[in-house]
Amino acid sequence: MAAAALPAQDIKPFDVKLGLWETTSTTEMNGMAMPNMPQIPPEALAQMPPEQRARIEAMMKGRGGSGPGTTTRYCVTKESLQRPMAFGQQERACTTKVVSSTSSKQVMHMDCTRGETHMTGDMTVERVDAEHAKGAMTVKAEGEQAVGMKMSFQTKWLSADCGSVKPAGAK
């Protein structure tokens, strides 16, 4: 990306409701050692006995390709909106730089190192309205095995009360 990273004080908080948010994400991976196999339709997975479904989903996850989506809840506070990754947890092995920031869109670049593996990625998060946001991320990993990953997500506001869910970005 051509733009320089913005200082933390230049992050424009998203214009969204504070409180409990739920994010559903889908991930696709390539470059894994095992070849991609055809996906199993969700209707077929739903008809399988729980044990068989769990085994199939674990195999799909381990071989690359895309697997079932994941859903996570986050508590979004005024303070968490002042940081990158307001709708997620910052990975400790990563440095996140905000490339551009408005009240309706953030673009971030991530640089991560875990042992011998170096990963870089770019994420865009867009406000749909005060109760919805969506985004996408691409990541490339270099090391023993090169891997590419694409993730898309949608997040929605659930409640002003976060209950026992800790604020996004809290340590």
OpenMM code with the backbone's topology and positions (N, CA, C; nanometers):
from openmm import Vec3, app, unit

residues = "MET ALA ALA ALA ALA LEU PRO ALA GLN ASP ILE LYS PRO PHE ASP VAL LYS LEU GLY LEU TRP GLU THR THR SER THR THR GLU MET ASN GLY MET ALA MET PRO ASN MET PRO GLN ILE PRO PRO GLU ALA LEU ALA GLN MET PRO PRO GLU GLN ARG ALA ARG ILE GLU ALA MET MET LYS GLY ARG GLY GLY SER GLY PRO GLY THR THR THR ARG TYR CYS VAL THR LYS GLU SER LEU GLN ARG PRO MET ALA PHE GLY GLN GLN GLU ARG ALA CYS THR THR LYS VAL VAL SER SER THR SER SER LYS GLN VAL MET HIS MET ASP CYS THR ARG GLY GLU THR HIS MET THR GLY ASP MET THR VAL GLU ARG VAL ASP ALA GLU HIS ALA LYS GLY ALA MET THR VAL LYS ALA GLU GLY GLU GLN ALA VAL GLY MET LYS MET SER PHE GLN THR LYS TRP LEU SER ALA ASP CYS GLY SER VAL LYS PRO ALA GLY ALA LYS".split()
positions = [
    Vec3(0.0836, -0.1175, 0.0000),
    Vec3(0.0000, 0.0000, 0.0000),
    Vec3(0.0876, 0.1231, 0.0000),
    Vec3(0.0454, 0.2203, -0.0717),
    Vec3(0.1281, 0.3386, -0.0879),
    Vec3(0.1221, 0.4335, 0.0307),
    Vec3(0.0115, 0.4369, 0.1033),
    Vec3(-0.0026, 0.5318, 0.2138),
    Vec3(0.0816, 0.4890, 0.3335),
    Vec3(0.1316, 0.5863, 0.4049),
    Vec3(0.2077, 0.5573, 0.5265),
    Vec3(0.1101, 0.5274, 0.6393),
    Vec3(0.1555, 0.4533, 0.7382),
    Vec3(0.0710, 0.4195, 0.8521),
    Vec3(0.0399, 0.5458, 0.9321),
    Vec3(-0.0804, 0.5515, 0.9851),
    Vec3(-0.1221, 0.6663, 1.0641),
    Vec3(-0.0816, 0.6494, 1.2095),
    Vec3(-0.0455, 0.7567, 1.2775),
    Vec3(-0.0202, 0.7468, 1.4204),
    Vec3(-0.1487, 0.7091, 1.4928),
    Vec3(-0.1366, 0.6498, 1.6111),
    Vec3(-0.2525, 0.6031, 1.6869),
    Vec3(-0.3560, 0.7139, 1.7074),
    Vec3(-0.3122, 0.8370, 1.7304),
    Vec3(-0.4059, 0.9453, 1.7562),
    Vec3(-0.4876, 0.9821, 1.6322),
    Vec3(-0.4495, 0.9353, 1.5139),
    Vec3(-0.5230, 0.9660, 1.3919),
    Vec3(-0.6284, 0.8610, 1.3578),
    Vec3(-0.6483, 0.7623, 1.4446),
    Vec3(-0.7533, 0.6634, 1.4208),
    Vec3(-0.8872, 0.7307, 1.4450),
    Vec3(-0.9750, 0.7241, 1.3471),
    Vec3(-1.1098, 0.7780, 1.3594),
    Vec3(-1.1997, 0.6637, 1.4044),
    Vec3(-1.2592, 0.6741, 1.5237),
    Vec3(-1.3439, 0.5649, 1.5729),
    Vec3(-1.4624, 0.5396, 1.4808),
    Vec3(-1.4976, 0.4130, 1.4654),
    Vec3(-1.6152, 0.3777, 1.3871),
    Vec3(-1.7379, 0.4397, 1.4530),
    Vec3(-1.8335, 0.4795, 1.3725),
    Vec3(-1.9586, 0.5348, 1.4204),
    Vec3(-2.0567, 0.4185, 1.4371),
    Vec3(-2.0363, 0.3432, 1.5454),
    Vec3(-2.1194, 0.2253, 1.5725),
    Vec3(-2.1622, 0.2254, 1.7190),
    Vec3(-2.2594, 0.1422, 1.7501),
    Vec3(-2.3060, 0.1287, 1.8878),
    Vec3(-2.2002, 0.0573, 1.9721),
    Vec3(-2.1916, 0.0961, 2.0980),
    Vec3(-2.1029, 0.0291, 2.1924),
    Vec3(-2.1762, -0.0892, 2.2530),
    Vec3(-2.0992, -0.1911, 2.2929),
    Vec3(-2.1595, -0.3065, 2.3584),
    Vec3(-2.1150, -0.4372, 2.2966),
    Vec3(-2.1998, -0.5371, 2.3085),
    Vec3(-2.1689, -0.6731, 2.2646),
    Vec3(-2.1941, -0.6882, 2.1149),
    Vec3(-2.0894, -0.7340, 2.0444),
    Vec3(-2.0958, -0.7581, 1.9006),
    Vec3(-2.0623, -0.9042, 1.8731),
    Vec3(-2.1194, -0.9593, 1.7664),
    Vec3(-2.0922, -1.0971, 1.7257),
    Vec3(-2.0384, -1.0966, 1.5835),
    Vec3(-1.9230, -1.1610, 1.5664),
    Vec3(-1.8574, -1.1662, 1.4360),
    Vec3(-1.8576, -1.3093, 1.3832),
    Vec3(-1.9013, -1.3253, 1.2599),
    Vec3(-1.8986, -1.4552, 1.1928),
    Vec3(-1.8016, -1.4429, 1.0766),
    Vec3(-1.7038, -1.5345, 1.0731),
    Vec3(-1.6013, -1.5274, 0.9684),
    Vec3(-1.5901, -1.6593, 0.8943),
    Vec3(-1.5479, -1.6482, 0.7695),
    Vec3(-1.5216, -1.7640, 0.6849),
    Vec3(-1.3799, -1.7486, 0.6317),
    Vec3(-1.3024, -1.8577, 0.6355),
    Vec3(-1.1628, -1.8535, 0.5944),
    Vec3(-1.1373, -1.9543, 0.4835),
    Vec3(-1.0602, -1.9123, 0.3834),
    Vec3(-1.0139, -2.0017, 0.2766),
    Vec3(-0.8619, -2.0021, 0.2796),
    Vec3(-0.8028, -2.1211, 0.2687),
    Vec3(-0.6566, -2.1312, 0.2680),
    Vec3(-0.6115, -2.2055, 0.1432),
    Vec3(-0.4915, -2.1689, 0.0939),
    Vec3(-0.4301, -2.2439, -0.0148),
    Vec3(-0.2828, -2.2613, 0.0184),
    Vec3(-0.2161, -2.3461, -0.0542),
    Vec3(-0.0744, -2.3689, -0.0298),
    Vec3(-0.0475, -2.4762, 0.0738),
    Vec3(-0.1529, -2.5439, 0.1208),
    Vec3(-0.1327, -2.6510, 0.2186),
    Vec3(-0.0762, -2.7732, 0.1466),
    Vec3(-0.0158, -2.8625, 0.2226),
    Vec3(0.0481, -2.9797, 0.1658),
    Vec3(-0.0522, -3.0733, 0.0986),
    Vec3(-0.1728, -3.0818, 0.1536),
    Vec3(-0.2730, -3.1712, 0.0965),
    Vec3(-0.3531, -3.0959, -0.0095),
    Vec3(-0.3879, -3.1601, -0.1199),
    Vec3(-0.4649, -3.0910, -0.2235),
    Vec3(-0.6053, -3.0582, -0.1741),
    Vec3(-0.6608, -2.9517, -0.2285),
    Vec3(-0.7982, -2.9166, -0.1934),
    Vec3(-0.8928, -3.0204, -0.2507),
    Vec3(-0.9921, -3.0532, -0.1718),
    Vec3(-1.0931, -3.1482, -0.2148),
    Vec3(-1.2243, -3.0715, -0.2259),
    Vec3(-1.3229, -3.1274, -0.2960),
    Vec3(-1.4506, -3.0584, -0.3069),
    Vec3(-1.5108, -3.0333, -0.1689),
    Vec3(-1.5826, -2.9245, -0.1560),
    Vec3(-1.6471, -2.8906, -0.0299),
    Vec3(-1.7723, -2.9749, -0.0110),
    Vec3(-1.8054, -3.0023, 0.1145),
    Vec3(-1.9281, -3.0736, 0.1468),
    Vec3(-2.0348, -2.9687, 0.1732),
    Vec3(-2.1478, -2.9768, 0.1046),
    Vec3(-2.2521, -2.8761, 0.1247),
    Vec3(-2.2998, -2.8731, 0.2699),
    Vec3(-2.3345, -2.7558, 0.3225),
    Vec3(-2.3817, -2.7443, 0.4608),
    Vec3(-2.5023, -2.8331, 0.4894),
    Vec3(-2.5907, -2.8524, 0.3876),
    Vec3(-2.7078, -2.9380, 0.4090),
    Vec3(-2.6668, -3.0820, 0.4378),
    Vec3(-2.5618, -3.1288, 0.3671),
    Vec3(-2.5132, -3.2653, 0.3889),
    Vec3(-2.4495, -3.2779, 0.5270),
    Vec3(-2.3730, -3.1756, 0.5677),
    Vec3(-2.3131, -3.1771, 0.7014),
    Vec3(-2.4218, -3.1809, 0.8087),
    Vec3(-2.5288, -3.1056, 0.7887),
    Vec3(-2.6365, -3.0978, 0.8876),
    Vec3(-2.7061, -3.2328, 0.9081),
    Vec3(-2.7033, -3.3191, 0.8061),
    Vec3(-2.7709, -3.4485, 0.8155),
    Vec3(-2.6830, -3.5576, 0.8775),
    Vec3(-2.5548, -3.5292, 0.8991),
    Vec3(-2.4635, -3.6290, 0.9548),
    Vec3(-2.4789, -3.6395, 1.1061),
    Vec3(-2.4514, -3.7601, 1.1604),
    Vec3(-2.4474, -3.7725, 1.3064),
    Vec3(-2.3379, -3.6799, 1.3625),
    Vec3(-2.3557, -3.6255, 1.4831),
    Vec3(-2.2604, -3.5282, 1.5391),
    Vec3(-2.1142, -3.5739, 1.5361),
    Vec3(-2.0865, -3.6999, 1.5693),
    Vec3(-1.9472, -3.7488, 1.5702),
    Vec3(-1.8863, -3.7443, 1.4301),
    Vec3(-1.9624, -3.7920, 1.3294),
    Vec3(-1.9122, -3.7935, 1.1927),
    Vec3(-1.8929, -3.6504, 1.1426),
    Vec3(-1.9873, -3.5633, 1.1738),
    Vec3(-1.9758, -3.4233, 1.1301),
    Vec3(-1.8499, -3.3603, 1.1887),
    Vec3(-1.8233, -3.3831, 1.3174),
    Vec3(-1.7049, -3.3261, 1.3833),
    Vec3(-1.5771, -3.3760, 1.3160),
    Vec3(-1.5711, -3.5061, 1.2815),
    Vec3(-1.4527, -3.5609, 1.2140),
    Vec3(-1.4334, -3.4969, 1.0769),
    Vec3(-1.5417, -3.4845, 1.0011),
    Vec3(-1.5341, -3.4250, 0.8665),
    Vec3(-1.4900, -3.2787, 0.8760),
    Vec3(-1.5491, -3.2026, 0.9688),
    Vec3(-1.5125, -3.0618, 0.9833),
    Vec3(-1.3659, -3.0475, 1.0241),
    Vec3(-1.3166, -3.1368, 1.1117),
    Vec3(-1.1757, -3.1325, 1.1527),
    Vec3(-1.0849, -3.1620, 1.0339),
    Vec3(-1.1219, -3.2587, 0.9490),
    Vec3(-1.0424, -3.2903, 0.8303),
    Vec3(-1.0414, -3.1718, 0.7342),
    Vec3(-1.1572, -3.1084, 0.7148),
    Vec3(-1.1655, -2.9935, 0.6249),
    Vec3(-1.0769, -2.8797, 0.6750),
    Vec3(-1.0797, -2.8582, 0.8053),
    Vec3(-1.0006, -2.7507, 0.8639),
    Vec3(-0.8518, -2.7780, 0.8475),
    Vec3(-0.8093, -2.9015, 0.8650),
    Vec3(-0.6689, -2.9367, 0.8616),
    Vec3(-0.6084, -2.9449, 0.7228),
    Vec3(-0.6891, -2.9572, 0.6198),
    Vec3(-0.6338, -2.9779, 0.4860),
    Vec3(-0.6294, -2.8526, 0.4003),
    Vec3(-0.6767, -2.7434, 0.4523),
    Vec3(-0.6831, -2.6235, 0.3692),
    Vec3(-0.8193, -2.6131, 0.3071),
    Vec3(-0.8340, -2.5279, 0.2084),
    Vec3(-0.9655, -2.5049, 0.1516),
    Vec3(-1.0451, -2.4202, 0.2488),
    Vec3(-1.1762, -2.4261, 0.2395),
    Vec3(-1.2555, -2.3508, 0.3343),
    Vec3(-1.3323, -2.4473, 0.4206),
    Vec3(-1.3490, -2.4106, 0.5421),
    Vec3(-1.4233, -2.4921, 0.6363),
    Vec3(-1.5429, -2.4136, 0.6845),
    Vec3(-1.6109, -2.4667, 0.7846),
    Vec3(-1.7260, -2.3957, 0.8372),
    Vec3(-1.6813, -2.2640, 0.9002),
    Vec3(-1.7686, -2.1669, 0.9017),
    Vec3(-1.7361, -2.0375, 0.9597),
    Vec3(-1.7240, -2.0461, 1.1108),
    Vec3(-1.6626, -1.9446, 1.1690),
    Vec3(-1.6516, -1.9367, 1.3138),
    Vec3(-1.7230, -1.8106, 1.3607),
    Vec3(-1.7779, -1.8172, 1.4808),
    Vec3(-1.8495, -1.7043, 1.5383),
    Vec3(-1.7875, -1.6707, 1.6724),
    Vec3(-1.7593, -1.5425, 1.6927),
    Vec3(-1.6959, -1.4956, 1.8153),
    Vec3(-1.7669, -1.3693, 1.8609),
    Vec3(-1.7719, -1.3492, 1.9924),
    Vec3(-1.8325, -1.2279, 2.0477),
    Vec3(-1.7247, -1.1380, 2.1065),
    Vec3(-1.7441, -1.0067, 2.0879),
    Vec3(-1.6514, -0.9060, 2.1386),
    Vec3(-1.7292, -0.7943, 2.2050),
    Vec3(-1.6694, -0.7358, 2.3076),
    Vec3(-1.7260, -0.6184, 2.3726),
    Vec3(-1.6547, -0.4961, 2.3151),
    Vec3(-1.7294, -0.4119, 2.2463),
    Vec3(-1.6728, -0.2922, 2.1854),
    Vec3(-1.7014, -0.1735, 2.2773),
    Vec3(-1.5946, -0.1065, 2.3198),
    Vec3(-1.6046, 0.0095, 2.4080),
    Vec3(-1.5529, 0.1336, 2.3346),
    Vec3(-1.5734, 0.2484, 2.3944),
    Vec3(-1.5217, 0.3726, 2.3372),
    Vec3(-1.3697, 0.3618, 2.3234),
    Vec3(-1.3030, 0.3006, 2.4231),
    Vec3(-1.1571, 0.2853, 2.4212),
    Vec3(-1.1123, 0.1882, 2.3120),
    Vec3(-1.1830, 0.0779, 2.2931),
    Vec3(-1.1407, -0.0193, 2.1913),
    Vec3(-1.1564, 0.0377, 2.0504),
    Vec3(-1.2497, 0.1296, 2.0316),
    Vec3(-1.2667, 0.1917, 1.9003),
    Vec3(-1.1525, 0.2879, 1.8677),
    Vec3(-1.0708, 0.3224, 1.9664),
    Vec3(-0.9552, 0.4097, 1.9451),
    Vec3(-0.8337, 0.3313, 1.8953),
    Vec3(-0.8444, 0.1973, 1.8906),
    Vec3(-0.7332, 0.1110, 1.8500),
    Vec3(-0.7709, 0.0326, 1.7238),
    Vec3(-0.6680, -0.0156, 1.6516),
    Vec3(-0.6983, -0.1068, 1.5400),
    Vec3(-0.7625, -0.2340, 1.5950),
    Vec3(-0.8327, -0.3055, 1.5146),
    Vec3(-0.8927, -0.4336, 1.5512),
    Vec3(-1.0014, -0.4160, 1.6572),
    Vec3(-1.0856, -0.3152, 1.6447),
    Vec3(-1.1925, -0.2904, 1.7409),
    Vec3(-1.2884, -0.4089, 1.7513),
    Vec3(-1.3045, -0.4847, 1.6425),
    Vec3(-1.3962, -0.5983, 1.6417),
    Vec3(-1.3224, -0.7306, 1.6525),
    Vec3(-1.2028, -0.7316, 1.7098),
    Vec3(-1.1252, -0.8544, 1.7208),
    Vec3(-1.0139, -0.8395, 1.8212),
    Vec3(-0.9396, -0.9461, 1.8396),
    Vec3(-0.8276, -0.9459, 1.9324),
    Vec3(-0.6986, -0.9295, 1.8550),
    Vec3(-0.6118, -0.8449, 1.9040),
    Vec3(-0.4804, -0.8244, 1.8434),
    Vec3(-0.3919, -0.9436, 1.8783),
    Vec3(-0.3357, -1.0061, 1.7794),
    Vec3(-0.2431, -1.1178, 1.7993),
    Vec3(-0.1122, -1.0631, 1.8537),
    Vec3(-0.0606, -1.1229, 1.9614),
    Vec3(0.0619, -1.0735, 2.0251),
    Vec3(0.1833, -1.0771, 1.9336),
    Vec3(0.1880, -1.1725, 1.8431),
    Vec3(0.3042, -1.1861, 1.7546),
    Vec3(0.2960, -1.0909, 1.6350),
    Vec3(0.1944, -1.0040, 1.6342),
    Vec3(0.1722, -0.9172, 1.5182),
    Vec3(0.1816, -0.7688, 1.5539),
    Vec3(0.2259, -0.6934, 1.4556),
    Vec3(0.2228, -0.5481, 1.4618),
    Vec3(0.1187, -0.5029, 1.3613),
    Vec3(0.0239, -0.4205, 1.4056),
    Vec3(-0.0809, -0.3728, 1.3173),
    Vec3(-0.0639, -0.2231, 1.2969),
    Vec3(-0.0631, -0.1810, 1.1712),
    Vec3(-0.0531, -0.0392, 1.1368),
    Vec3(-0.1790, 0.0021, 1.0626),
    Vec3(-0.2379, 0.1103, 1.1064),
    Vec3(-0.3559, 0.1630, 1.0388),
    Vec3(-0.3086, 0.2458, 0.9200),
    Vec3(-0.3509, 0.2074, 0.8010),
    Vec3(-0.3114, 0.2750, 0.6776),
    Vec3(-0.4064, 0.3910, 0.6495),
    Vec3(-0.5360, 0.3688, 0.6694),
    Vec3(-0.6337, 0.4770, 0.6553),
    Vec3(-0.7473, 0.4515, 0.7529),
    Vec3(-0.8107, 0.5609, 0.7966),
    Vec3(-0.9142, 0.5480, 0.8984),
    Vec3(-1.0158, 0.6598, 0.8845),
    Vec3(-1.1443, 0.6200, 0.8731),
    Vec3(-1.2548, 0.7151, 0.8773),
    Vec3(-1.3586, 0.6577, 0.9729),
    Vec3(-1.4662, 0.7279, 0.9955),
    Vec3(-1.5700, 0.6773, 1.0854),
    Vec3(-1.6480, 0.5616, 1.0231),
    Vec3(-1.6225, 0.5326, 0.8949),
    Vec3(-1.6942, 0.4229, 0.8294),
    Vec3(-1.6038, 0.3175, 0.7658),
    Vec3(-1.4708, 0.3384, 0.7668),
    Vec3(-1.3825, 0.2409, 0.7038),
    Vec3(-1.2414, 0.2504, 0.7614),
    Vec3(-1.1813, 0.1341, 0.7881),
    Vec3(-1.0409, 0.1275, 0.8292),
    Vec3(-0.9683, 0.0276, 0.7404),
    Vec3(-0.8461, 0.0641, 0.7028),
    Vec3(-0.7588, -0.0260, 0.6288),
    Vec3(-0.6346, -0.0435, 0.7139),
    Vec3(-0.5957, -0.1694, 0.7402),
    Vec3(-0.4819, -0.2000, 0.8256),
    Vec3(-0.3854, -0.2943, 0.7557),
    Vec3(-0.2594, -0.2854, 0.7942),
    Vec3(-0.1563, -0.3776, 0.7465),
    Vec3(-0.0979, -0.4467, 0.8695),
    Vec3(-0.0831, -0.5796, 0.8615),
    Vec3(-0.0286, -0.6571, 0.9726),
    Vec3(0.1008, -0.7246, 0.9325),
    Vec3(0.1916, -0.7331, 1.0277),
    Vec3(0.3201, -0.7992, 1.0090),
    Vec3(0.3411, -0.8883, 1.1311),
    Vec3(0.3526, -1.0186, 1.1102),
    Vec3(0.3604, -1.1148, 1.2206),
    Vec3(0.4797, -1.2077, 1.2041),
    Vec3(0.5430, -1.2432, 1.3151),
    Vec3(0.6509, -1.3410, 1.3131),
    Vec3(0.6280, -1.4407, 1.4256),
    Vec3(0.6230, -1.5682, 1.3886),
    Vec3(0.6111, -1.6782, 1.4850),
    Vec3(0.7184, -1.7785, 1.4502),
    Vec3(0.8222, -1.7827, 1.5299),
    Vec3(0.9317, -1.8756, 1.5027),
    Vec3(0.9927, -1.8474, 1.3675),
    Vec3(0.9925, -1.9483, 1.2794),
    Vec3(1.0505, -1.9346, 1.1456),
    Vec3(0.9520, -1.8791, 1.0427),
    Vec3(0.8284, -1.8590, 1.0840),
    Vec3(0.7258, -1.8156, 0.9894),
    Vec3(0.7024, -1.6656, 0.9978),
    Vec3(0.7018, -1.6007, 0.8818),
    Vec3(0.6737, -1.4576, 0.8727),
    Vec3(0.5455, -1.4401, 0.7916),
    Vec3(0.4500, -1.3648, 0.8447),
    Vec3(0.3225, -1.3432, 0.7764),
    Vec3(0.2981, -1.1938, 0.7594),
    Vec3(0.2392, -1.1580, 0.6485),
    Vec3(0.1945, -1.0211, 0.6255),
    Vec3(0.0508, -1.0269, 0.5771),
    Vec3(-0.0235, -0.9241, 0.6091),
    Vec3(-0.1621, -0.9239, 0.5666),
    Vec3(-0.2211, -0.7850, 0.5637),
    Vec3(-0.3319, -0.7740, 0.4939),
    Vec3(-0.4053, -0.6487, 0.4833),
    Vec3(-0.5514, -0.6749, 0.5153),
    Vec3(-0.6101, -0.5841, 0.5936),
    Vec3(-0.7490, -0.5989, 0.6352),
    Vec3(-0.8244, -0.4689, 0.6101),
    Vec3(-0.9473, -0.4832, 0.5639),
    Vec3(-1.0375, -0.3698, 0.5475),
    Vec3(-1.1635, -0.3993, 0.6283),
    Vec3(-1.2061, -0.3027, 0.7095),
    Vec3(-1.3292, -0.3143, 0.7867),
    Vec3(-1.4167, -0.1959, 0.7479),
    Vec3(-1.5426, -0.2255, 0.7130),
    Vec3(-1.6344, -0.1203, 0.6702),
    Vec3(-1.7608, -0.1207, 0.7544),
    Vec3(-1.8034, -0.0014, 0.7937),
    Vec3(-1.9287, 0.0164, 0.8669),
    Vec3(-2.0424, 0.0072, 0.7662),
    Vec3(-2.1408, -0.0784, 0.7935),
    Vec3(-2.2597, -0.0866, 0.7097),
    Vec3(-2.3628, 0.0119, 0.7645),
    Vec3(-2.3861, 0.0047, 0.8950),
    Vec3(-2.4693, 0.0998, 0.9678),
    Vec3(-2.4266, 0.0918, 1.1143),
    Vec3(-2.4966, 0.1572, 1.2050),
    Vec3(-2.4547, 0.1630, 1.3450),
    Vec3(-2.4538, 0.0267, 1.4136),
    Vec3(-2.5206, -0.0724, 1.3536),
    Vec3(-2.5298, -0.2051, 1.4154),
    Vec3(-2.4668, -0.3165, 1.3324),
    Vec3(-2.4008, -0.2820, 1.2218),
    Vec3(-2.3417, -0.3839, 1.1341),
    Vec3(-2.2110, -0.3342, 1.0730),
    Vec3(-2.1162, -0.4258, 1.0593),
    Vec3(-1.9910, -0.3976, 0.9892),
    Vec3(-1.9517, -0.5234, 0.9135),
    Vec3(-1.8624, -0.5077, 0.8153),
    Vec3(-1.8149, -0.6228, 0.7382),
    Vec3(-1.6697, -0.5978, 0.7026),
    Vec3(-1.6023, -0.7030, 0.6629),
    Vec3(-1.4632, -0.6840, 0.6268),
    Vec3(-1.4035, -0.8034, 0.5572),
    Vec3(-1.2783, -0.7851, 0.5175),
    Vec3(-1.2044, -0.8904, 0.4495),
    Vec3(-1.0566, -0.8758, 0.4835),
    Vec3(-0.9871, -0.9882, 0.4810),
    Vec3(-0.8446, -0.9878, 0.5107),
    Vec3(-0.7761, -1.0890, 0.4204),
    Vec3(-0.6564, -1.0551, 0.3747),
    Vec3(-0.5718, -1.1495, 0.3024),
    Vec3(-0.4398, -1.1582, 0.3769),
    Vec3(-0.3864, -1.2792, 0.3877),
    Vec3(-0.2604, -1.3030, 0.4595),
    Vec3(-0.1734, -1.3946, 0.3756),
    Vec3(-0.0437, -1.3651, 0.3727),
    Vec3(0.0548, -1.4525, 0.3082),
    Vec3(0.1568, -1.4906, 0.4137),
    Vec3(0.1894, -1.6184, 0.4197),
    Vec3(0.2893, -1.6676, 0.5151),
    Vec3(0.4064, -1.7260, 0.4389),
    Vec3(0.5257, -1.6937, 0.4865),
    Vec3(0.6485, -1.7483, 0.4294),
    Vec3(0.7197, -1.8253, 0.5386),
    Vec3(0.7885, -1.9298, 0.5020),
    Vec3(0.8599, -2.0120, 0.5990),
    Vec3(0.8775, -2.1502, 0.5409),
    Vec3(0.8622, -2.2522, 0.6267),
    Vec3(0.8740, -2.3899, 0.5793),
    Vec3(0.7784, -2.4174, 0.4652),
    Vec3(0.6590, -2.3608, 0.4748),
    Vec3(0.5578, -2.3831, 0.3727),
    Vec3(0.4837, -2.2524, 0.3484),
    Vec3(0.4804, -2.2051, 0.2249),
    Vec3(0.4088, -2.0825, 0.1911),
    Vec3(0.2590, -2.1101, 0.1932),
    Vec3(0.1843, -2.0218, 0.2560),
    Vec3(0.0401, -2.0382, 0.2690),
    Vec3(-0.0259, -1.9039, 0.2404),
    Vec3(-0.1374, -1.9079, 0.1720),
    Vec3(-0.2182, -1.7890, 0.1507),
    Vec3(-0.3529, -1.8089, 0.2170),
    Vec3(-0.4076, -1.7023, 0.2727),
    Vec3(-0.5361, -1.7123, 0.3408),
    Vec3(-0.6212, -1.5907, 0.3054),
    Vec3(-0.7500, -1.6146, 0.2854),
    Vec3(-0.8476, -1.5079, 0.2662),
    Vec3(-0.9566, -1.5283, 0.3695),
    Vec3(-0.9936, -1.4206, 0.4358),
    Vec3(-1.0993, -1.4289, 0.5349),
    Vec3(-1.1992, -1.3173, 0.5074),
    Vec3(-1.3261, -1.3487, 0.5199),
    Vec3(-1.4293, -1.2458, 0.5133),
    Vec3(-1.5129, -1.2587, 0.6400),
    Vec3(-1.5676, -1.1475, 0.6855),
    Vec3(-1.6464, -1.1525, 0.8075),
    Vec3(-1.7566, -1.0482, 0.8065),
    Vec3(-1.8568, -1.0771, 0.8870),
    Vec3(-1.9661, -0.9845, 0.9116),
    Vec3(-1.9827, -0.9777, 1.0617),
    Vec3(-2.0104, -0.8582, 1.1118),
    Vec3(-2.0270, -0.8433, 1.2552),
    Vec3(-2.1540, -0.7636, 1.2811),
    Vec3(-2.2241, -0.8008, 1.3877),
    Vec3(-2.3489, -0.7324, 1.4192),
    Vec3(-2.3570, -0.7034, 1.5674),
    Vec3(-2.4228, -0.5940, 1.6013),
    Vec3(-2.4420, -0.5514, 1.7384),
    Vec3(-2.5519, -0.6363, 1.7991),
    Vec3(-2.5303, -0.6832, 1.9234),
    Vec3(-2.6294, -0.7654, 1.9905),
    Vec3(-2.6965, -0.6934, 2.1069),
    Vec3(-2.6151, -0.6190, 2.1850),
    Vec3(-2.6681, -0.5620, 2.3086),
    Vec3(-2.5746, -0.4542, 2.3610),
    Vec3(-2.6295, -0.3601, 2.4378),
    Vec3(-2.5463, -0.2583, 2.5025),
    Vec3(-2.4696, -0.3185, 2.6200),
    Vec3(-2.5185, -0.4304, 2.6736),
    Vec3(-2.4549, -0.4973, 2.7876),
    Vec3(-2.3660, -0.6101, 2.7375),
    Vec3(-2.2357, -0.6033, 2.7713),
    Vec3(-2.1414, -0.7064, 2.7276),
    Vec3(-2.1420, -0.8293, 2.8177),
    Vec3(-2.2075, -0.8225, 2.9306),
    Vec3(-2.2079, -0.9363, 3.0217),
    Vec3(-2.0664, -0.9707, 3.0640),
    Vec3(-2.0255, -1.0965, 3.0508),
    Vec3(-1.8924, -1.1402, 3.0942),
    Vec3(-1.7865, -1.1293, 2.9842),
    Vec3(-1.8248, -1.0800, 2.8667),
    Vec3(-1.7303, -1.0682, 2.7545),
    Vec3(-1.6428, -0.9455, 2.7765),
    Vec3(-1.5104, -0.9671, 2.7713),
    Vec3(-1.4155, -0.8579, 2.7918),
    Vec3(-1.4109, -0.7650, 2.6714),
    Vec3(-1.3733, -0.6385, 2.6927),
    Vec3(-1.3638, -0.5448, 2.5807),
    Vec3(-1.2634, -0.5901, 2.4749),
    Vec3(-1.2944, -0.5615, 2.3493),
    Vec3(-1.2055, -0.5947, 2.2382),
    Vec3(-1.0713, -0.5263, 2.2595),
    Vec3(-0.9647, -0.6001, 2.2374),
    Vec3(-0.8299, -0.5437, 2.2525),
    Vec3(-0.7790, -0.5448, 2.3945),
    Vec3(-0.8617, -0.5872, 2.4922),
    Vec3(-0.8169, -0.5899, 2.6324),
    Vec3(-0.7194, -0.7042, 2.6526),
    Vec3(-0.6219, -0.6828, 2.7401),
    Vec3(-0.5230, -0.7864, 2.7673),
    Vec3(-0.5622, -0.8681, 2.8880),
] * unit.nanometer
topology = app.Topology()
chain = topology.addChain("A")
for resn in residues:
    res = topology.addResidue(resn, chain)
    for name in ("N", "CA", "C"):
        topology.addAtom(name, app.Element.getBySymbol(name[0]), res)
